[in-house]
Amino acid sequence: MGKIKRLGVLTSGGDAPGMNAAIRAVVRTAIYHDITPVGIRHGYQGLIKSHFQELASKEVSDIIQSGGTFLKTFRSEEFKTVAGRQAAYDNLREAKIDALIVIGGDGTFKGARIFGEEFDFPVVGIPGTIDNDLYGTDYTIGYDTALNTIVDAVDKIRDTASSHNRLFFIEVMGRDAGFLALRGGIACGAEAILIPEIERDIMQLRNYLESGKRRKKASNIIFVAEGDESGGAFRLAEKVREDFSDYDIRVTVLGHIQRGGKPSAFDRVMASQLGVAAVDALLDTQRNIMVGFMNREVVHVPFNRTIKHNKEVNKHLIELIDVLNV
């Protein structure tokens, strides 16, 4: 790979707090190395439609504290086709962009891997997803902020649950992974936590609620990951209501509130570090990799590994659920 003169950066998939901090770091690191940064709006669709914009340092000032992504994001079906990727490559060549940094999750990296291999094009990924489900990194950008948003919301719900002796089912994001539900539930003192990674039948939950009634608990908070096999919070609540008609059962789906808001200090710092690391990796002739954090150190993980392997939840945290709810 020759010297990088122009560097593209985009965000794809679901937005996550801290993406702007990562963009800012990429842009300013590129400028530091005398590389022209080019922002690509609307993710991979922006590659196909040539939504390119050269970025100066001032254009990424005052965004580190903002949620979302100022480059916008998009889930492009067209980029999944050979013709779409060919159009994207042709546009990059025409714009004289020599390398690409993509910020996103699993789907973003799958597209990046295929594109990079198909056209022998240098691509480096930065993990940005509130689900924290990418293999090869301890944390992803946006996870810490989403977790704090959940805790803040459920603390408020706990107040009304205690006042009215209610049973609340709280559904949080995590279609295929229970990281948010697990840590969020422990942080909020949830009485039960249901995630896709743990098999818990409805009888176990019923037994727990019977035990809680005997102990005259004033309130109950049950966390449910949206991908839990029980069918989500509403379906689970209906099953429980059949046996506990005396419970005042309510369901709260936190939904997209988990994606928004100012990124936490942790996410801002991590995003800044990974933005710099991504540019440095390209300058070191790395390609088709994700830059992540393992044991507080920046690591380079091939896209193949982060896509093909499943990240496991912390088994010690799972054990805490029953221990802390005696």
N, C-alpha and C positions, 0 to 999 in steps of 0.2 A: 504493500500500500504506500502510495506517495504521500507527500506532505498534505495535511488537511488544511484547506484554505477557507472552505465554507462548510458549516456544520448545521444540520437540521435538528430540530427538537419538537416533539409533539406529545400530547397526552391522549390516551385512548381508553375506552371502556368506562366504567363507573368513576365519577369524580371522587377525590379523597382530599381532606384538608391537609395542606402541606405540599400539594402539587405545585402551587405557585412559588413556594420557597425553592423547590427543586429546579424549576425553570429558571428562576433568578440566578441560582448557583451555576447552572450550565452556561447561561448567557455570559455572565461576568467572568467565568473561568476561560471561556473561549476567547473573549476580548483580551484577557490577560496574556494569552498565548498568541495574540495577533491573528486569531481566526474570526471570520465573520459569522456570527450566529444568525440563523434563519428560523423564525417561528413558523410552524405549520399549524394552521387553524383547522379545527374539526377532525383531528385524528387522522386515521388512514384515508378517510374520505378526502381530506385536504390534500393528500399526496396525489390522489386521482384527479382532483379538480384544480390543482396548482394554487392552493390558498397559502401562498408563501409571503412572508414579510420579514425583511431584515430588521434585526433588533439592536438597538443601542442600549447602553447601560441605563440611561434615564427611563427607558420604557419598561424596565423591570424594577424601578424604584417604587417603594410604597406598596408592594404586593406581598411581601413576606408574611404579613399578618392576615391576609385575605384567604377565605375558604374558596372551594371550587377551583377552577382553572381558567385563567384569562385567555388561554389559547383555545378554549372550548374543547369539548370531547364529542365522540360520535362512535356508534357501533356500526362499522361499515360491512355490509354484506357483499358489496362489490369487490372489496379487497380480498375476499375469500376465493375469487375466481382468478384464473390465469390471466385473462384479459385485463382485469382490474389491476393486478400487480404489475403487469407489463406497462400499463399506462402510468402507474406510479413511478416506476423506474425511469421511464422516458422523461417524465417531468423533472425528476431529480437530476438527471444528466443535463437536461436543457438549462436548468437553474444553476448548474455547476456545483451542486451540493455533493461533497465527497464522503460524508458519513452521516449517521443518523443516531439520535438518542431518543428512545421511546420510554414514556412513563406510564405504567399501568399494571395490570394484573396478568393472570394466567392466559386469558384470551389474547391480550396484547402481545405477550411473549410468543405465543404460538404463531401469530401472524409475522412477528419479527424474525423468528427462526426460519420459517419457510421463505420469506422474502430474501433474507441474507444469504441463504444457501442457493436459492434459485438464480440470483444475479451476482453472487460473489460480492455482496455489498456490505461494508462494515456497519454493524448495528450493535449498540449496547443498550441494555434495559435498566431502568430504575424501578424498583418495586413500589407501586402506589395503589393500595387497596385497603379499605377499612377491615376486610375480612381476615387479614394477617395469615392467609392460607398458602403462601408461596414457600415451597421447599428451598432450603439453602440460605435463608435469612431469618434471624430471630424475630425481627419486626419489619413491618411494611409501613410506608408513609400513610398516615391517616388513621391507623389503628388506635394509637394512644388517644387521639382527640375524640374519636367515636366512643371509646370506652368511657372517657370522662363525661361525654354528653349523656350516655346511658345512665351513669351513676347519678348525675345531677337530676335527671328526669325521674328516676325510680325513687330517689330520696323523697321527692315531693309526693309521689304516689303512696309511699309508705305512710306519710302523715295522715292521708285520708283513709287508708286501709285500717290503720289503728283506731282512728276516730269512729269508724262505722263497723268495726269487726268484719271486714270484708276479705275475701280471697281474690287476689289479683293474679291473672295470668299475663305475663309480660312477654310479648314476642319481639325478638330482636333479629337483626339481619344475620345471615350465615346460612345460605341455602345448602351448601355442601360442607360447611365447617362450623364448629361450635366454639371458636376461640372467643368471640365477643360475649356469647351467652355464659361461658364458663367463668371467665374472669369478672365479667360484669355482675354475675350472680353472686360470686364470692364477695366482691367488693360491697355489694348492697345487702349482704346478709340474707340472701334468698333461702327459703326453706327447702326448695327443690330446684334442680337444674336439669333440663332435658335437652340433650344435644345429639346430633346424628351419630357421633362416635361411640355412644354408650347405649346399649340395649336396656331399656327399662320398661316393663309392661305396666299397664294401667293398674293392675292389682297392687304393685309396689307403691304407686302414688296414693291409692286409696288407703292402704295400710298406714302410710305416713300421716295422712289427714286424720285418720281415726286416732292415731297417737297424739296428734296435735290438739284434737278436741278434748282428749282426756287430760291433757296438761293445761287446758283452758288458754290456749294461745290467743292473743288479742287480734292478730292479723296473720295472713300468710301471703308471701310473694313467691310465685313460681315462675322461673325463667324458661322460655321455650325458644330454641333456635328455629327460624322460619323453615329450615330444611328437615326438622325432626320428623322421624317416620310416623309419629302420632298424627300428623296431618295439620300441624300448626295449632296456635293457641285457641282459636274459636272451636275447632273440632274437639280438642282435648277438654275444653271447658264444658262442652255439652255432655261428654261422657261422664265427667265428674259430677255434673249437676244431677244426673239420674240417681246417684247414690247419696248425695249430700244436698237435699232440697232445702235444708235449713241454712245453708251457707249463702251469703250474699256474694255471688260470683260475678266478677267483672273481667273484661279483657281489654288490654291496651296494646296496640301495635305501634311501636315507636317509628317504624317506617323510615322515610327519607330524612327525618330530623337528624338521624345518625350520621348522615353524610356532610351536613353543613356546619357552619360556624368557624370561628377563628381557630387555626391550628394551635395545638399546645406547644409549649417551649420545646418539649422533647421532639415533636414532629418537625418543628422548624429547624432545629439543630441537625437532626438526622438527615432531613431532606437536603440541607446545605452541604453536609459531608458527602452524601451520595452523588449530588450533582457535580461536585468537584471530582470525585472518584471516577465518574463515568467519562468525563472528558480526558482525565489522565489515562484511563484504560485505553481509549482510542489512540492517544498519542503514543502509547506503549504497544501499538499494533494489535491490541486485543479486539476480538469481534465475536458476535453471536454469544454474548455472555450477559448475565445480570450482575450488577454490583449490589452486594447486600452486606448485612452485618451479622457476624457470628462471634459470640463471646467478646463483643465490643471492638472487634477488628473488622475492617473492610475486607470482603472476600469477593472473588470472581467465580461465578457459578455458570457453567454452560447452560444455554437455554434448554437443551435436551434433558438435563438433570432436573431443573426446577419445574419443568412441565410434566415429566413422566413420574416423578416421585410425589407421594402424598406426605404432607407435613402432619405429624402426629401431635395431638394435644398432650399437655403435661400430665402424666399419670398421677403425680403427687398432688396436683390440684384437684383431680377427680376424687382422690381419697379424702380430701378435706371436706367435701360436701356432706358426707354422712357423719364425720367426726364432729363438725361444728354445729350439727343440728340435733344433738341428743336432747 
